[in-house]
Amino acid sequence: MIDKLEFLLALAREQHFGRAAEACGVTQQTLSAGVKSLEDRFGVRLVQRGSRFQGFTPEGDRVLAWGRRIVGDARAMQDDVAALRRGLTGHLRIAAVPTALPMVAALTTPYRARYPNVRFSVISTTSEEIFSLIDNLEADAGLTYLDNEPLGRVTAVPLYTEHYQLLTAAGGPYDDRASVTWAELAKIPLCLLTPNMQNRRIIDQQMRAAGGEPAPTLESNSMVVLMTHVRTLQWASVMPAILADALGPTEGLRAIPIVEPDLRHAIGLVAPRRDPATPMVTALVNVARAVARTLDGDDPAPAVLHGSGTN
């Protein structure tokens, strides 16, 4: 049953029979037979078939939701038993919004010091995709915004507060200013993240609320691309303070706080709410709590929150 549910989860991720079979390491015929076996067991059609995969039926969506829970619990049980036998070991997968990437090392470094047999994968993606990856058991945890969109069924640990600065060349517009306003930003050619990123949506919304219209001259889904352009001193950008700090000292570059308002958003760790949780995720949540307590007093992190609602 669990193997067949794994087939269903792979089909939900890949949206294609051939790719799902490849992801599971089986033939397409084996995968199709496994899905058909589930349909026979439940007595309903789960998958809409044609010349290609066309989605799930309402019954298929319900079985898929249960399948994620059952497969997730089965994996958690295996990890729990394995941890009792040989200590914490395995593969921890973390997804993060681009603006939170500098915080990842603050979690993985103390984690690895305590559990050296755990290896990590870190990917950069959108806030929406983070929850999809967690739901589909493709990511174990994420770093994302906690107060701007529904969180869904997760445990959340606030880590720090994101606030924003204009990064611009010394001698350029507003060089002599201690701060700039959101309304003034609309007059500057900027390089920004792509519109599918929540950071970009926050910036656009605030500029429009201040009476301006965002008109970036360069867009990218990579903070590295934006940061390298800013370093040329030919481009300006709006970046969270944590990223401006990650840039390090750059001669000729100024970071100017943005006010009216001094916009702030909570960033934190999100992980599936499961009882019992997997040992690796439990350890990560504990590391996040410890890191939150050591952050600067300007960015206090309250106790663990539990998200509700849907994504």
C-alpha positions in Angstrom: 0.0 0.0 0.0 2.7 2.5 0.9 4.7 1.8 -2.3 1.5 2.4 -4.3 0.8 5.7 -2.4 4.4 6.7 -3.2 3.5 6.3 -6.9 0.5 8.6 -6.4 2.7 11.2 -4.7 5.2 11.1 -7.5 2.4 11.5 -10.0 1.2 14.6 -8.1 4.7 16.1 -8.2 5.6 15.3 -11.8 2.2 15.6 -13.4 3.4 13.0 -16.0 3.3 9.2 -15.9 6.8 8.7 -17.4 8.6 11.2 -15.2 6.8 9.8 -12.1 7.9 6.3 -12.9 11.4 7.5 -13.4 11.4 9.3 -10.1 10.2 6.1 -8.4 12.8 3.9 -10.2 10.1 1.7 -11.8 8.7 1.3 -15.3 5.7 3.3 -16.4 3.7 0.0 -16.7 4.5 -0.8 -13.0 3.5 2.7 -11.9 0.2 2.5 -13.8 -0.5 -0.9 -12.4 0.1 0.4 -8.9 -2.3 3.3 -9.4 -4.9 0.9 -10.9 -4.5 -1.4 -7.9 -5.3 1.6 -5.6 -8.4 2.4 -7.7 -9.6 -1.2 -7.6 -9.1 -1.2 -3.8 -11.1 1.9 -3.2 -13.6 1.2 -6.0 -13.3 4.6 -7.6 -11.2 6.3 -10.3 -8.4 8.3 -8.8 -6.6 9.7 -11.9 -8.2 11.3 -15.0 -6.6 9.6 -17.9 -6.3 10.4 -21.6 -3.4 10.4 -23.9 -1.5 12.0 -21.0 -2.0 12.7 -17.3 -4.9 15.1 -16.9 -5.1 15.4 -13.1 -6.8 13.8 -10.2 -10.5 13.1 -9.6 -12.1 14.5 -6.4 -11.7 11.1 -4.9 -8.0 11.1 -6.1 -7.4 14.4 -4.4 -8.7 13.0 -1.1 -6.7 9.8 -1.4 -3.6 11.9 -2.2 -4.1 14.0 1.0 -4.3 10.8 3.1 -1.4 9.3 1.1 0.9 12.2 2.0 0.0 11.8 5.7 0.5 8.0 5.6 3.7 8.1 3.6 5.1 10.9 5.8 4.3 9.0 9.0 5.9 5.8 7.5 9.1 7.7 6.7 9.1 9.4 10.1 8.7 5.9 11.8 11.6 4.6 9.8 13.8 7.6 10.7 12.8 7.3 14.3 13.7 3.7 14.6 17.0 4.2 12.7 18.0 7.1 15.0 17.5 4.9 18.0 19.9 2.3 16.5 22.7 4.4 15.0 22.1 8.0 16.0 20.8 10.9 13.9 21.8 10.3 10.3 20.2 11.0 6.9 19.4 13.8 4.5 17.8 17.0 5.6 16.2 19.1 2.8 15.6 22.8 3.4 13.9 25.2 1.0 14.3 29.0 1.5 13.0 32.2 0.0 16.0 34.0 -1.6 16.1 36.8 1.0 16.5 34.3 3.9 19.4 32.4 2.4 22.0 34.2 4.6 20.2 32.7 7.7 20.6 29.1 6.5 24.2 28.7 7.7 23.1 29.9 11.1 21.0 26.8 11.3 23.0 24.2 9.4 26.4 25.0 11.1 25.4 24.2 14.7 23.2 21.4 13.5 26.1 19.7 11.8 28.4 20.3 14.8 26.0 18.2 16.9 24.9 15.7 14.2 27.8 15.2 11.9 26.2 12.3 10.0 23.4 14.4 8.6 23.9 15.9 5.2 21.9 18.8 3.8 20.3 20.1 0.6 19.3 23.7 0.4 17.3 25.2 -2.5 16.1 28.7 -3.1 12.5 29.1 -4.2 9.2 31.0 -3.7 7.3 31.1 -0.5 4.3 29.4 -2.2 6.6 26.6 -3.6 8.1 26.0 -0.1 4.7 24.9 1.2 4.1 22.8 -1.9 7.4 21.0 -1.4 6.7 20.3 2.3 3.2 19.0 1.4 4.6 16.7 -1.2 7.4 15.4 1.1 10.1 16.9 -1.1 11.3 19.3 1.6 11.6 18.7 5.3 11.5 22.4 6.3 11.6 25.9 4.9 12.7 29.4 5.7 10.0 31.9 4.7 7.7 34.8 5.7 5.4 34.1 8.6 3.1 37.0 8.6 2.2 37.9 5.0 0.5 34.8 3.6 -1.4 31.8 5.2 1.0 29.3 6.6 -1.1 26.1 6.4 -0.6 23.2 8.8 3.0 23.8 10.0 5.0 24.5 13.1 6.7 27.9 12.8 9.7 29.3 14.7 10.2 33.1 14.2 13.9 33.8 13.7 14.3 37.5 12.8 12.5 40.6 11.4 13.2 41.6 7.8 13.5 45.3 7.2 14.6 47.1 4.1 17.4 49.3 2.8 18.2 51.0 -0.4 21.5 49.9 -1.7 22.9 52.5 -4.1 26.3 54.0 -5.2 27.8 56.7 -3.1 27.3 60.0 -4.8 24.1 58.9 -6.4 20.5 60.0 -5.6 19.9 60.4 -1.8 23.6 59.9 -1.0 23.4 62.6 1.6 20.3 61.3 3.3 20.0 59.3 6.5 16.8 57.6 5.1 14.6 57.5 2.1 10.8 57.0 1.7 9.0 54.4 -0.3 7.5 57.1 -2.5 11.0 58.3 -3.4 12.1 54.8 -4.5 9.7 54.8 -7.4 11.9 57.5 -9.0 15.0 55.3 -9.1 15.8 52.6 -11.7 16.1 49.4 -9.6 17.1 45.8 -10.0 14.6 43.6 -8.1 13.5 40.0 -7.6 10.9 38.6 -10.1 7.2 39.3 -9.4 6.6 35.6 -8.3 8.8 36.2 -5.2 7.0 37.4 -2.1 9.8 40.0 -1.3 9.0 41.6 -4.7 5.3 41.6 -4.0 5.9 43.3 -0.7 8.1 46.0 -2.3 5.6 46.6 -5.2 2.7 46.8 -2.8 4.4 49.3 -0.6 5.6 51.5 -3.5 2.0 51.6 -4.9 0.6 52.4 -1.5 3.1 55.4 -1.4 1.8 56.6 -4.8 4.5 55.3 -7.0 4.8 52.5 -9.6 7.7 50.0 -9.6 9.7 50.1 -12.8 12.7 47.8 -12.4 15.3 47.9 -15.1 16.5 44.3 -14.2 14.6 41.4 -12.7 16.0 38.1 -11.5 15.0 35.2 -9.2 18.6 35.1 -7.9 19.8 37.3 -5.1 23.4 36.6 -6.4 22.5 38.3 -9.7 21.1 41.3 -7.9 24.0 41.6 -5.5 26.6 41.4 -8.2 24.8 44.1 -10.2 24.7 46.3 -7.1 28.4 45.8 -6.5 29.1 47.4 -10.0 27.8 50.6 -8.5 25.8 51.1 -11.6 22.6 49.6 -10.1 20.5 50.2 -7.1 18.2 47.7 -5.3 15.9 47.3 -2.3 17.2 44.6 -0.1 16.6 43.3 3.5 19.2 44.4 5.9 20.4 40.8 6.4 21.3 40.6 2.7 23.0 44.0 2.8 25.1 42.7 5.6 25.9 39.5 3.7 27.3 41.7 0.9 30.0 42.8 3.2 31.8 46.2 2.9 31.9 47.5 -0.6 33.7 50.7 -1.3 31.4 53.2 -2.9 28.2 51.5 -1.8 25.7 52.9 0.6 22.9 51.2 2.5 20.1 53.7 3.3 17.2 52.7 5.6 13.7 53.0 4.0 11.0 54.7 6.1 7.5 56.0 5.9 6.8 53.3 6.9 9.7 51.4 8.4 8.3 48.1 7.0 9.1 44.9 8.8 8.1 41.2 8.2 8.8 38.1 10.3 11.0 35.4 8.8 11.2 32.0 10.3 11.5 28.2 10.0 8.4 26.2 9.0 8.2 22.5 9.3 5.4 19.9 9.0 3.2 19.6 12.1 3.4 15.9 12.8 3.3 14.1 16.1 5.7 12.5 16.5 7.9 14.5 14.2 10.9 13.0 12.4 14.0 13.1 14.6 15.9 15.2 12.1 13.1 17.8 11.9 12.7 17.9 15.6 16.5 18.6 15.9 16.2 21.4 13.4 13.3 23.0 15.2 15.4 22.9 18.4 18.4 24.5 16.7 16.1 27.2 15.3 14.7 27.9 18.8 18.3 28.2 20.1 19.4 30.5 17.2 16.3 32.7 17.7 17.2 33.3 21.3 20.7 34.5 20.3 19.6 37.0 17.7 19.9 40.7 18.3 17.4 42.2 20.7 16.0 44.3 17.8 14.6 41.1 16.3 13.1 39.2 19.2 11.7 35.7 18.4 8.6 34.6 20.4 7.8 31.0 21.2 6.9 28.5 18.5 3.8 29.4 16.6 1.4 27.0 14.9 0.0 28.1 11.5 -3.5 27.5 10.5 -5.6 27.8 7.4 -4.6 26.7 3.9 -1.9 27.7 1.4 
